[in-house]
Amino acid sequence: MNANEREEVIQVTDLRRVYGGGFEAVRGITLSVARGELFALLGTNGAGKTSTMELLEGLAPPTGGRVRILGHDPYEERAAVRPRIGVMLQEGGFPSELTVTETVRMWAGCTTGARPTGEALELVGLAHRAGVRVKQLSGGEKRRLDLALALLGRPEILFLDEPTTGLDAEGRMRTWELVRELRAEGTTVLLTTHYLEEAEELADRLAILHEGRIAVSGTPAEVTAAQPSRMSFELPEGYFLGDLPPLRELGVRDHETTGRTVRLRTHELQRTATALLLWAERTHVELRSLDIRSASLEEAFLHIAREARQDTGRTPHDGPRDDRAASTAAGKEAAA
Ligand SMILES: Nc1ncnc2c1ncn2[C@@H]1O[C@H](COP(=O)(O)OP(=O)(O)OP(=O)(O)O)[C@@H](O)[C@H]1O
């Protein structure tokens, strides 16, 4: 293979998952992840992140579509895929009477070419808890044990389902550092998380899921670029909105006022901010409580969540406006 060529180790095409009761949790997801890349799956609660991860991990067969992990079907060709991947599920579940060391040894017994137990515990910062029974570990320590087990077989692809949930700030930083090191060594990582700063810190690319579909995807910079920046300030005493330069002409997309506070959203932050600050200087007034912030991943996420809330307000008969698959789901709902 050409050195510049992207080796796609995760390929997902039009993936679908329908649960027993007929609920469509994954509704046509297409994505690919290159070797050595860190891809983050974000989404509102119930968006379908875990349902998607489980299909990629080969824990269940898809209802429709295609998954290839390292060129294999992870469900049909489990024996070929399993030794090359590491999986950290959302909820581990170990025999609670075993000690940390015994748990790792037990797991190592089922893993080809396992790391030494001490090394695995060292990696996740659990070496000092080696002799402690699993039931005595804190929630965060159990997450770290989960991670140690996922790393035991030196996987080529690491699936991490909410790896830092329940960790304190130091534990989270430590996990981020470890994930960065693994990536630097060439490990491909697929991560789900509710911490947007985690995705912003770690991800090369990401997708935000909503109701089983990818609502937006790209690099963190691409995803945030589509969102407006925000600016807010207090109107000086004796001044009104109409005294400001015409906001539309400054690139302002929309604005609202509460009392004397003006909040606006703009795609041209520099132009808007410069014009308003120059106006304040010319007018010899101070824009108090001035706050200017560029768009963030949080903004993109909240935008999607807001749209989701508005959608929830619709009746099934209204149906989503422009999506055939979603109309089918709404139709099912209406029929139920
Ligand atoms: N076994 C199941 N049977 C029926 N529905 C299920 C099942 N498992 C999950 N679901 C539903 O599928 C949808 C997606 O769930 P999933 O756990 O994949 O979402 P998620 O994005 O991982 O959510 P969270 O962020 O809350 O962990 C939810 O509406 C959930 O209730």
Ligand as a Chemical Component Dictionary entry (heavy atoms), coordinates in Angstrom:
data_LIG
# 
_chem_comp.id                   LIG 
_chem_comp.type                 NON-POLYMER 
_chem_comp.pdbx_formal_charge   0 
_chem_comp.three_letter_code    LIG 
# 
loop_
_chem_comp_atom.comp_id 
_chem_comp_atom.atom_id 
_chem_comp_atom.alt_atom_id 
_chem_comp_atom.type_symbol 
_chem_comp_atom.charge 
_chem_comp_atom.model_Cartn_x 
_chem_comp_atom.model_Cartn_y 
_chem_comp_atom.model_Cartn_z 
_chem_comp_atom.pdbx_ordinal 
LIG N1  N1  N 0 -32.122 -4.164 24.085 1  
LIG C1  C1  C 0 -32.862 -3.133 23.692 2  
LIG N2  N2  N 0 -34.160 -3.289 23.336 3  
LIG C2  C2  C 0 -34.912 -2.243 22.898 4  
LIG N3  N3  N 0 -34.460 -0.977 22.800 5  
LIG C3  C3  C 0 -33.172 -0.764 23.163 6  
LIG C4  C4  C 0 -32.324 -1.809 23.621 7  
LIG N4  N4  N 0 -31.102 -1.294 23.898 8  
LIG C5  C5  C 0 -31.193 0.036  23.625 9  
LIG N5  N5  N 0 -32.428 0.348  23.183 10 
LIG C6  C6  C 0 -32.899 1.677  22.760 11 
LIG O1  O1  O 0 -32.141 2.080  21.638 12 
LIG C7  C7  C 0 -31.879 3.480  21.701 13 
LIG C8  C8  C 0 -30.391 3.714  21.602 14 
LIG O2  O2  O 0 -29.784 3.238  22.785 15 
LIG P1  P1  P 0 -28.205 3.315  22.996 16 
LIG O3  O3  O 0 -27.898 2.691  24.314 17 
LIG O4  O4  O 0 -27.533 2.773  21.796 18 
LIG O5  O5  O 0 -28.002 4.894  23.036 19 
LIG P2  P2  P 0 -26.726 5.728  23.525 20 
LIG O6  O6  O 0 -26.528 6.785  22.500 21 
LIG O7  O7  O 0 -25.589 4.818  23.793 22 
LIG O8  O8  O 0 -27.314 6.344  24.842 23 
LIG P3  P3  P 0 -26.584 6.853  26.196 24 
LIG O9  O9  O 0 -25.841 8.085  25.855 25 
LIG O10 O10 O 0 -27.740 7.138  27.079 26 
LIG O11 O11 O 0 -25.696 5.750  26.689 27 
LIG C9  C9  C 0 -32.505 3.967  22.999 28 
LIG O12 O12 O 0 -33.763 4.533  22.696 29 
LIG C10 C10 C 0 -32.649 2.715  23.823 30 
LIG O13 O13 O 0 -33.750 2.826  24.695 31 
# 
loop_
_chem_comp_bond.comp_id 
_chem_comp_bond.atom_id_1 
_chem_comp_bond.atom_id_2 
_chem_comp_bond.value_order 
_chem_comp_bond.pdbx_ordinal 
LIG N1  C1  SING 1  
LIG C1  N2  SING 2  
LIG C1  C4  DOUB 3  
LIG N2  C2  DOUB 4  
LIG C2  N3  SING 5  
LIG N3  C3  DOUB 6  
LIG C3  C4  SING 7  
LIG C3  N5  SING 8  
LIG C4  N4  SING 9  
LIG N4  C5  DOUB 10 
LIG C5  N5  SING 11 
LIG N5  C6  SING 12 
LIG C6  O1  SING 13 
LIG C6  C10 SING 14 
LIG O1  C7  SING 15 
LIG C7  C8  SING 16 
LIG C7  C9  SING 17 
LIG C8  O2  SING 18 
LIG O2  P1  SING 19 
LIG P1  O3  DOUB 20 
LIG P1  O4  SING 21 
LIG P1  O5  SING 22 
LIG O5  P2  SING 23 
LIG P2  O6  DOUB 24 
LIG P2  O7  SING 25 
LIG P2  O8  SING 26 
LIG O8  P3  SING 27 
LIG P3  O9  DOUB 28 
LIG P3  O10 SING 29 
LIG P3  O11 SING 30 
LIG C9  O12 SING 31 
LIG C9  C10 SING 32 
LIG C10 O13 SING 33 
# 
